[in-house]
Amino acid sequence: MDNNLLSLIAQGAMLGIAAAATPGPLLAYLITQTLSGGWKRGAPVAFAPLLSDLILVPVILLLLKQLHPLALRLVGLGGGIFVLYTAWKLWLSWRTRQEEQLLEAKPGLTLRQAVLINFLSPGAYAYWTTVNGPIVINAWNNSIGHAVGFAAAFYGFFVGSMLVLVMALHFTRQKAPKLVRGLMILGIIILAGFGLLLIYRAITG
């Protein structure tokens, strides 16, 4: 394994951990879902970027130099509205103390919503446009293996870090059940805040 590949893997790992720890709608959604339904509800959220990015990343890499700022603003507006809607639904379930029952009634809802939240979040577009995209393109020009190595390290540590958080929250949920409802409403408020922020940024540019 050459030094360039090792360097790219190290970069991918560090950026993956940083992406998992970056506050945003997806992280807030992961927290609320894990607190409401345990690791079985939180774990699918961690894998959402793998599905949304199957479409998102190739488009960004192909249009890296041509992506119009208005496109990101429209994505942000749609994302903000969807995040607010998601927060509202979670608040309704919290208010009626039906968190787990509501979620269990709709199999696959958590993963689908997480994919949409990530796909409609301009943060993902900005991240791949300014950080990961140039790295992957430069690595690809050198070797396909280098580009794959970077992407594998990034997503491995991105998803892995979120799964670690899911398990930590699941443990908290089991050991301190009285704390869960308070943490859930805090997560819902944060999620709604991100929705409003996305809408504000889309409107103001």
C-alpha positions in Angstrom: 0.0 0.0 0.0 1.6 3.3 -1.1 1.9 6.4 1.0 -0.6 8.4 -1.2 -3.3 5.8 -0.6 -2.6 5.7 3.2 -2.9 9.4 3.3 -6.2 9.4 1.5 -7.6 6.7 3.8 -6.5 8.8 6.8 -8.2 11.9 5.3 -11.3 9.9 4.6 -11.4 8.5 8.1 -11.0 11.9 9.8 -13.5 13.6 7.5 -16.0 10.8 8.1 -15.8 11.3 11.9 -16.1 15.0 11.4 -19.1 14.6 9.2 -20.8 12.3 11.7 -20.2 14.9 14.5 -21.3 17.9 12.6 -24.7 19.3 13.9 -27.4 19.1 11.3 -30.9 17.8 10.5 -29.7 14.2 10.0 -27.9 14.1 13.4 -30.9 15.6 15.2 -33.2 13.0 13.5 -30.9 10.2 14.5 -31.0 11.3 18.1 -34.8 11.6 18.3 -35.3 8.3 16.6 -32.9 6.4 18.8 -34.4 7.9 22.0 -37.9 7.0 20.8 -37.4 3.5 19.6 -33.9 2.4 20.6 -31.1 1.2 18.3 -33.5 -0.6 15.9 -34.9 2.9 15.0 -31.6 4.8 15.1 -29.4 2.4 13.2 -31.2 2.8 9.8 -30.7 6.6 10.0 -26.9 6.0 10.2 -27.0 4.2 6.8 -29.2 6.8 5.1 -26.2 8.7 3.6 -25.2 5.6 1.7 -28.5 5.6 -0.1 -29.0 9.3 -0.7 -25.4 9.8 -1.9 -25.8 7.1 -4.6 -27.5 9.8 -6.6 -26.3 12.9 -4.9 -22.5 12.4 -5.2 -22.2 11.4 -8.9 -24.3 14.4 -9.8 -22.2 16.7 -7.8 -18.9 15.3 -9.2 -20.2 15.6 -12.7 -21.5 19.2 -12.2 -18.9 20.4 -9.7 -18.0 23.5 -11.7 -21.5 24.1 -13.0 -23.7 23.9 -9.9 -25.7 27.1 -9.8 -26.2 28.7 -6.3 -29.9 28.9 -6.9 -30.1 25.1 -7.1 -28.7 24.8 -3.5 -31.2 27.5 -2.3 -34.1 25.5 -3.8 -32.8 22.3 -2.2 -32.5 24.1 1.1 -36.0 25.5 1.0 -37.5 22.0 0.3 -35.3 20.5 2.9 -36.3 23.0 5.5 -40.0 22.5 4.9 -39.5 18.7 5.1 -37.5 18.9 8.3 -40.1 21.1 9.9 -42.8 18.6 8.9 -40.8 15.7 10.4 -40.3 17.7 13.6 -44.0 18.4 13.8 -44.9 14.7 13.4 -42.4 13.7 16.1 -43.8 16.3 18.4 -47.3 15.0 17.9 -46.1 11.5 18.9 -44.2 12.9 21.9 -47.2 14.8 23.1 -49.5 11.8 23.0 -46.8 9.5 24.5 -47.1 7.2 21.4 -43.5 7.4 20.1 -42.8 3.7 19.7 -46.3 2.8 18.6 -46.4 5.4 15.9 -43.1 4.5 14.4 -43.8 0.7 14.5 -47.0 1.2 12.6 -45.1 2.3 9.5 -42.2 0.0 8.7 -39.4 1.6 6.8 -40.6 5.2 7.6 -37.5 6.0 9.6 -35.1 5.1 6.8 -37.1 6.8 4.1 -37.4 10.0 6.0 -33.7 10.0 6.9 -32.8 9.5 3.2 -35.0 12.4 2.2 -33.6 14.6 5.0 -30.1 14.0 3.9 -30.9 14.3 0.2 -32.7 17.7 0.8 -30.0 19.1 3.0 -27.8 21.6 1.3 -25.0 20.8 3.7 -24.4 17.5 1.9 -24.1 19.3 -1.4 -21.8 21.9 0.0 -19.6 19.3 1.7 -19.1 17.3 -1.5 -18.7 20.4 -3.6 -16.0 22.1 -1.4 -14.3 19.3 0.5 -14.8 15.7 -0.6 -15.5 16.3 -4.3 -12.1 17.9 -5.1 -10.3 15.2 -3.1 -12.1 12.4 -5.0 -11.5 14.0 -8.4 -7.7 14.4 -7.7 -7.5 10.8 -6.3 -9.4 9.5 -9.4 -6.9 11.2 -11.7 -4.1 9.4 -9.9 -5.8 6.0 -9.5 -9.3 4.6 -9.3 -8.1 2.6 -6.3 -7.1 5.8 -4.5 -10.6 7.3 -5.0 -12.3 4.1 -3.8 -10.0 4.0 -0.8 -10.9 7.5 0.2 -14.6 7.0 -0.3 -14.6 3.7 1.6 -12.7 5.2 4.6 -15.0 8.3 4.6 -18.3 6.3 4.6 -17.0 3.6 6.9 -16.1 6.1 9.6 -19.1 8.3 8.9 -21.6 5.5 9.3 -19.5 3.8 12.1 -19.3 6.9 14.2 -23.1 7.4 13.9 -23.7 3.8 14.9 -21.5 4.3 18.0 -23.7 7.3 18.9 -26.8 5.2 18.4 -25.6 2.6 20.8 -24.6 5.2 23.4 -28.1 6.8 23.1 -29.7 3.3 23.3 -27.8 2.6 26.6 -28.9 6.0 28.0 -32.5 5.2 27.0 -32.4 1.9 28.9 -30.6 3.2 32.0 -32.3 6.6 32.4 -35.9 6.2 30.9 -37.1 9.3 32.8 -34.5 11.4 31.0 -35.6 10.2 27.5 -38.7 12.3 27.1 -36.8 15.5 28.0 -34.0 14.6 25.6 -36.6 13.8 22.9 -38.3 17.2 23.1 -34.9 18.8 23.0 -34.0 16.9 19.9 -37.3 17.8 18.3 -36.7 21.5 19.1 -33.2 21.3 17.6 -34.6 19.5 14.5 -37.2 22.3 14.0 -34.5 24.9 14.5 -32.5 23.4 11.7 -35.6 23.4 9.5 -36.2 27.1 10.1 -32.5 27.8 9.5 -32.6 26.0 6.2 -35.6 28.0 5.1 -34.0 31.3 6.3 -30.8 30.6 4.4 -32.7 29.6 1.3 -34.7 32.8 1.3 -31.8 35.2 2.2 -29.2 33.4 0.1 
